[in-house]
Amino acid sequence: MSTPPEPTLAAARAAAVERLAAAGVASPEVDADLLIGHVTGLGRGELAAAIVVGRSLSARDAAQLDEYLARRAAREPVQHITGTAWFRSLRLSVGPGVFVPRPETELLVQYAIDELRALPDPEPVAVDLGTGSGAIALSIATEVPQSTVFAVENSVDAFVWARQNAEQVGATNATVVFDDISHALARLDGTVALVVSNPPYVPDAAVPRDPEVRLHDPSHALYGGADGLDVVREVSTTALRLLRPGGRVLIEHGELQGGAIRDLLAADGWGSPATFRDLTQRDRITSATR
């Protein structure tokens, strides 16, 4: 009895896209490429070239891909399956217990980098409150190498991922600290140039619709109390303590929360609260001056 021929990558990809689309996955083409690439070791460009030349998928790789597709069709995040999330120029390790960094947060990081680069300080100090995977802090540390960055996290699971990522990235100017936002880094009071945070800001009653978020992102990284702003209030109080006069805070938030956060910051004594829009023209980042 003859062995059935190995499927071509083109056929495997087409079947993967169809399977993921039928499961309601929002980006079936991208996710199919990522999962096939994870199995074969090919980047997306390499995969496209291999498809053009008619390369086949081995039986072993096909079986592994089938397992990954089943997990993705069940709406497990693709980053949990591959163990990797790309954020700006960084390849980060992620998995259960840590919030998967989103592309939208790259804009928050760009604002932070621009702020730090504009300072005359030879070695400005920045603090990331609620660092999660370390995406924000490690991006700042690698792209503003003259800065000193402290990343604060109070979840044991997330702290482990952040430490692992810091070691992988090798940013010697970044330090991951296990502590609560409310009393973190007292030794730095009055010396910090910039505080940045992507805190949990989903109101407790607003359960996310996407299964990837609802079932797999840790609740402590999503929910921020009845109005979603409990942790934002902590960030405001701690940032006022940490920042030197003229220092700045940058906070990512939901698109409908800009006004409430500006009011909160103004009530706390911050100067010039302002909200900025993302590339889709939604209010997503609010800043203020100490």
C-alpha positions in Angstrom: 0.0 0.0 0.0 1.5 3.3 -1.1 2.1 6.2 1.3 -0.2 9.2 0.6 1.7 12.2 -0.8 2.7 14.9 1.6 0.5 18.0 1.3 2.0 21.1 -0.3 2.4 24.1 1.9 -0.1 25.9 -0.3 -2.8 23.3 0.3 -2.0 23.2 4.0 -2.2 27.0 4.3 -5.5 27.1 2.4 -7.0 24.5 4.6 -5.7 26.2 7.7 -7.2 29.6 6.7 -10.6 27.9 6.0 -10.6 26.1 9.3 -9.7 29.2 11.3 -12.2 31.4 9.5 -15.0 28.9 10.1 -14.1 29.1 13.8 -14.6 32.8 13.8 -10.9 33.8 14.2 -10.5 37.4 13.2 -7.3 37.1 11.3 -7.2 33.6 9.8 -4.6 34.3 7.1 -2.1 35.9 9.6 -2.7 33.2 12.2 -2.4 30.4 9.7 1.0 31.8 8.6 2.2 32.2 12.1 1.3 28.6 13.1 2.7 27.1 9.9 5.8 29.1 10.4 6.1 28.0 14.0 5.9 24.3 12.9 8.3 24.7 10.0 10.6 27.4 11.3 9.8 29.7 8.4 9.2 33.4 8.7 6.2 34.8 6.8 8.4 35.9 3.9 10.2 32.5 3.8 6.8 30.8 3.9 5.5 32.7 1.0 8.6 31.8 -1.0 8.3 28.1 -0.1 4.7 28.1 -1.2 5.7 29.6 -4.6 8.3 26.8 -5.2 5.8 24.1 -4.2 7.4 22.9 -1.0 5.6 20.2 0.9 4.7 19.8 4.5 6.0 16.6 6.2 3.6 14.2 7.9 5.1 15.0 11.3 4.7 18.8 10.7 1.2 18.3 9.4 0.2 16.4 12.6 1.7 19.2 14.7 0.0 21.8 12.7 -3.3 20.0 13.1 -2.9 20.1 16.9 -2.1 23.9 16.8 -5.1 24.6 14.5 -7.4 22.8 16.9 -6.2 24.9 19.8 -6.5 28.1 17.8 -10.0 27.1 16.5 -10.9 26.8 20.2 -9.8 30.4 20.4 -6.7 29.9 22.4 -4.5 33.0 21.6 -2.0 32.3 18.8 0.7 33.8 21.1 0.0 31.2 23.7 0.4 28.4 21.2 3.7 29.8 19.8 4.9 31.2 23.1 5.9 34.4 21.4 4.5 37.9 21.0 6.2 40.5 18.8 6.1 44.0 20.2 7.8 46.8 18.3 11.3 45.3 17.7 11.1 42.8 20.6 10.3 39.1 20.5 8.7 38.4 23.9 7.8 35.2 25.6 4.2 35.0 26.8 1.7 32.4 28.0 -0.9 31.7 30.7 -0.8 34.3 33.5 0.3 37.3 31.5 -1.5 39.8 29.4 -0.6 39.5 25.7 0.8 42.8 24.5 -1.3 44.5 21.9 -0.1 46.5 18.8 -2.1 49.5 20.0 0.2 49.9 23.0 3.1 50.5 20.7 1.8 54.1 20.3 1.9 54.6 24.1 5.6 53.5 23.9 6.3 55.9 21.1 5.0 58.8 23.1 7.1 57.7 26.1 10.2 57.4 23.9 9.6 60.8 22.3 9.3 62.3 25.8 12.5 60.8 27.1 14.5 61.6 24.0 13.4 65.3 24.2 14.8 65.6 27.8 18.2 67.2 28.4 18.9 64.6 31.1 21.9 62.4 30.3 20.3 59.4 32.1 16.5 60.0 32.5 14.6 57.6 34.9 11.3 56.1 33.7 8.9 53.8 35.5 6.4 51.4 34.0 3.6 50.6 36.5 2.0 47.2 35.9 4.5 46.0 33.4 2.9 42.5 32.6 5.2 40.9 30.1 7.6 43.8 30.3 6.7 45.0 26.7 6.6 48.7 27.5 9.6 48.9 29.9 11.8 46.8 27.7 11.0 48.7 24.6 11.8 52.0 26.3 15.0 50.5 27.7 16.2 49.2 24.3 15.2 52.2 22.3 16.4 54.9 24.8 19.6 53.1 26.0 20.7 56.1 28.1 17.6 55.8 30.2 17.2 53.8 33.4 13.9 51.9 33.5 12.0 50.3 36.4 9.2 47.9 35.6 6.8 47.2 38.5 4.5 44.1 38.7 2.5 42.6 41.5 1.3 39.4 39.9 3.6 36.4 40.5 2.9 34.8 37.1 3.4 38.0 35.2 6.5 38.9 37.1 8.1 35.6 36.1 7.3 36.3 32.4 8.7 39.9 32.7 11.9 38.6 34.4 12.3 36.0 31.6 11.8 38.6 28.9 14.3 41.0 30.6 16.9 38.3 30.6 16.2 37.4 26.9 16.3 41.0 25.8 19.4 41.7 27.8 18.6 45.3 28.6 20.9 46.0 31.4 19.3 49.4 32.0 16.0 47.8 32.9 15.1 46.4 36.4 11.9 44.4 37.0 10.5 44.9 40.5 7.9 42.8 42.3 5.7 45.2 44.3 2.3 46.8 44.5 1.8 50.0 42.5 0.6 51.9 45.5 3.9 51.8 47.4 6.5 50.9 44.8 9.9 52.4 44.5 9.7 54.8 47.4 13.5 55.3 47.1 12.9 57.1 43.8 10.4 59.6 45.1 10.8 63.0 43.4 13.4 61.8 40.9 11.6 60.2 38.0 11.2 61.9 34.7 8.4 59.7 33.2 5.8 57.3 34.5 4.0 55.2 31.9 1.2 52.6 32.5 -1.2 50.4 30.6 -3.3 49.5 33.6 -6.4 47.2 33.7 -9.2 49.5 32.7 -12.2 47.3 31.8 -15.2 48.0 34.1 -16.0 44.8 36.1 -19.4 44.4 34.3 -18.0 44.9 30.8 -16.9 41.3 30.0 -15.0 41.2 26.8 -16.7 39.5 23.9 -13.6 37.9 22.3 -12.9 34.4 23.8 -9.1 35.0 23.5 -9.4 37.9 25.9 -12.3 36.7 28.2 -10.9 33.2 28.7 -7.1 33.6 28.5 -6.0 37.1 29.5 -5.6 37.2 33.3 -8.5 39.0 35.0 -6.1 41.1 37.1 -4.8 42.6 33.9 -8.2 43.4 32.5 -10.6 44.6 35.2 -10.3 47.9 37.0 -13.4 48.1 39.3 -16.9 49.3 38.8 -15.8 52.2 36.5 -12.6 50.6 35.3 -10.5 53.3 36.9 -9.4 51.9 40.3 -5.9 51.1 39.1 -5.7 54.4 37.2 -6.3 56.2 40.5 -3.4 54.2 42.0 -1.2 55.2 39.1 -2.1 58.8 39.5 -1.2 58.8 43.2 2.0 56.9 42.8 3.1 58.9 39.8 2.7 62.1 41.8 5.0 60.7 44.4 7.6 59.4 42.0 7.9 62.2 39.5 10.0 65.3 39.9 8.5 68.7 39.1 7.8 68.9 35.4 7.7 65.1 35.1 5.1 63.5 33.0 2.6 60.6 33.3 1.3 58.6 30.3 -1.7 56.3 30.7 -3.4 54.0 28.1 -7.1 53.5 28.5 -10.4 52.6 26.9 -11.7 54.9 24.1 -14.5 56.3 26.2 -12.5 57.0 29.4 -10.4 60.0 28.3 -12.7 62.6 29.9 -13.1 60.8 33.2 -9.3 60.3 33.4 -8.6 63.9 32.7 -11.0 64.9 35.4 -9.4 62.4 37.8 -5.9 63.7 37.1 -7.0 67.4 37.4 -8.7 66.6 40.8 -5.4 65.0 42.0 -3.5 68.2 41.2 -2.0 67.3 37.8 -1.3 70.0 35.3 -2.4 70.1 31.6 -4.3 66.8 31.3 -4.6 65.9 27.6 -5.9 62.9 25.7 -4.4 61.7 22.4 -6.0 59.6 19.7 -4.7 56.4 18.2 -4.4 55.7 14.4 -8.1 54.9 14.2 -8.9 58.3 15.8 -10.0 56.8 19.1 -9.1 58.4 22.4 -6.5 56.0 23.9 -3.7 57.8 25.8 -3.9 60.5 28.4 -1.0 62.5 29.7 -0.4 65.1 32.4 2.4 67.1 34.0 3.6 67.0 37.6 
